[in-house]
Amino acid sequence: MSAEPVAVIVTTDLTVGGMTCAACVNRVEKKLAKLDGVTATVNLATGRARVSHPAHVPPEELVATVEKAGYTATLPTPPEQPEGGDEDEPESVDARQERERLTVTALLAVPVLVLSMVPAWQFRNWQWLCFVLAAPVAVWSSWPFHVRALRGLRHSTATMDTLVSLGVLASFSWSAYALFLGGAGEPGMRMPFSLLPSASEGTAHIYLEAAVGVPLFVLAGRFLEARARHGTGAALRSLAQLGAKEVSVREGGTERLLPVEQLRTGHVFVVRPGERVATDGEVTEGSSAVDLSLVTGESEPVEVGPGSAVVGGAVNAGGLLLVRATAVGADTQLARIAQLVTDAQAGKARAQRLADAVAGVFVPVVLALAVTVLGFWLGAGADPQAAVTACVAVLVVACPCALGLATPTALMAATGRGAQLGVLVGGPQALESLQHIDTVVLDKTGTLTSGHMSVARVTVVPGGLGREAVLRLAGAVEQGSEHPLGRAIVSYAQRAVPERPLPDVGEFSAEAGRGVRGRVEGRLVEVLAPDDELPPALADALSVAEAAAYTPVVVLVDGVAEALIEIGDVVRPGSYRAVDRLRRLGVRPVLATGDREAPARAVASALGIEEVHARCTPEEKAALVRELREEGLRVAVVGDGVNDAAALAGADLGIAMGSGTDAAIGAADVTLVRGDIEALGDAVRLARRTLGTIRVNLLWAFGYNAVTVPLAMVGLLNPMVAAAAMSVSSLLVVGNSLRLRAWQPTRTRSLTR
């Protein structure tokens, strides 16, 4: 019996237009979810929908479904377009049109507002001038609201635009009735202004100030909100603009200038001082210092030379470099960072999903409340004008915009800021987990330490060949070895004796677990694991090396011990500060490594880590994580290798070092791009600040409606004031989120207290 084929799930991003509030978001998500096997996450702040769907459901069907819901949808543009290029142009056109509409509305509305609110300036027939000025505002300025409201009506749905459209039409229609039929059109009519609705005394009041104030304040609020939301994505756009636009490619001894889109893997290109590295590559010639601060958040320039890897977007701060391209386009680290940030911004926190669910029924409930208020006031014998005023105020003040913006604006600002600091967060779920972790399992090699073996100390026998001669011979024989210890000795010898190249080695042989030997300049040179028969000076150095958890090797020349070389992995700069900061944040550090007990204990002792698990296999690391979670702890794992992937995937939160393997990064929820464990403390603090900001945003959004809707229902809120309050609510939410753009990690004040 054959198994049923597993449906292939693909992800498609759509650009959705016409959404104005959380109710729109909820409607688009529900419509897409009605398709078989389709799930969608819609982001109001970015206007994007991330849709997971079976491969047999074409993207064109997704677009058609969104359009049937009453909105516009487009598929993403091809990636050949230069990064940071013209993709923002349609947005700027829309912004210019909105600014023009707002300007005209303000010119027409301000005289109406002034005359309506200052009785002393009300001249003969002033109300008719206001009516003439208000008519274009109620029709042309409010036209987008009316169109979207009608579109929603055709699809049996109601959104914020429905509320605004009804509010404007009700205010203007009542004013027209008052002017033509209610006696308000008399030439000498004067109308007092009050922030609270009041009953008329024989003559019906006109509410032209509400008819123009509502669209004016809503348009102004949306314009400012759009500019602010544009600001939350500034970090992502700055990443996109880091890429070079042109590159000088060297072929056959000649250079030619190419657009960066035509650069291919294997091309050798030139990076002059002050220029950006065009793409990820490997230095083939030259040496320099490169500034990675805009890419990884690393403030110190990094020295590079032949064989060094460089990242696209880094700035060459020194000499001339020739670089061979190893990745281009979407495969570069910069492109992956930008994509990770974009993916993170597409998600939603659990609280936001609740807010969207509430918004889905919010607008219909508000419409029912407005009709109920109108009927109640009229049924209670109240003045019709007061009843209409209360109804309009309910329609205008109840806006779910702030609910829809609470999470995405905070996420946009936080993920962008995190990318600038070298911390890539996978989404709101990762932020929520990062906020609550209380235990972190740390790998040693490549995480707390550099991951590169290096010579820590060289001890020579007094009266022997001397330090330089011994290093030169040891480096020469180790040239034939691929062992990390051998490579460390070769590198150290080349730096110690730079003026003399290492000689060739002959009769080379290697014995597994023992060492290497060979003949150099006629001498038999051996680099071996030490035995018990050592000169006193080397015996003393051996005991020190073992205590420090270094790996010692002895250099013998023609059978005579000449030196003891201590080799080990060095602790990363900042690891102590990072572990100390984690403790201050209430997070318990645990060291789990596949290394030997002695080196593990030495690193743990140096960093003040009490719980150590040495010689851990990948399975044992994953089992340790499970045990800690079973104890009720919320566990994060930090690692950089393939052997960490299982533990990273099994933890509440996986954190990968940016310098680690693709397997580790792929299994992680958070990536520390700059390869600095100190960034982990920054990530925890940023997560806590972001989730706190989201909670404040949602509290304000819910609290605003909880206070203003009842005030409008009992007739204590003027429609014009309601429109202003509604706009201010969205601006406050966006403004609160924007504060995350300026967030700075707080450094530990003292480590010796």
Secondary structure, DSSP 8 states (H G I E B T S, - for coil): --------EEEEEEEEES--SHHHHHHHHHHHHTSTT-EEEEETTTTEEEEEEETTS-HHHHHHHHHHTT-EEE----TTS-TTSGGGHHHHHHHHHHHHHHHHHHHHHHHHHHHHH-GGG--TTHHHHHHHHHHHIIIIITHHHHHHHHHHHHTT---HHHHHHHHHHHHHHHHHHHHHTSSTT-TT------SS----SSS----HHHHHHHHHHHHHHHHHHHHHHHHHTHHHHHHHTTS-SEEEEEETTEEEEEEGGG--TT-EEEE-TT-B--SSEEEEE--EEEE-HHHH---S-EEE-TT-EE-TT-EE-SS-EEEEE---GGGSHHHHHHHHHHHHHT---HHHHHHHHHHHHHHHHHHHHHHHHHHHHHHTT--HHHHHHHHHHHHHH---HHHHHHHHHHHHHHHHHHHHTTEEE--HHHHHHHHH--EEEE-IIIIIEEEEEEEEEEEE-TTSS-HHHHHHHHHHHHTT--SHHHHHHHHHHHHHSTTS-----EEEEEETTTEEEEEETTEEEEEE---S---HHHHHHHHHHHHTT-EEEEEEETTEEEEEEEEEEEE-TTHHHHHHHHHHTT-EEEEE-SS-HHHHHHHHHHHT--EEE-S--HHHHHHHHHHHHHTT--EEEEE-SGGGHHHHHHSSEEEEETTS-HHHHHH-SEEETT--TTHHHHHHHHHHHHHHHHHHHHHHHHHHHHHHHHHHHTT-S-HHHHHHHHHHHHHHHHHHHHGGGG------S-S--
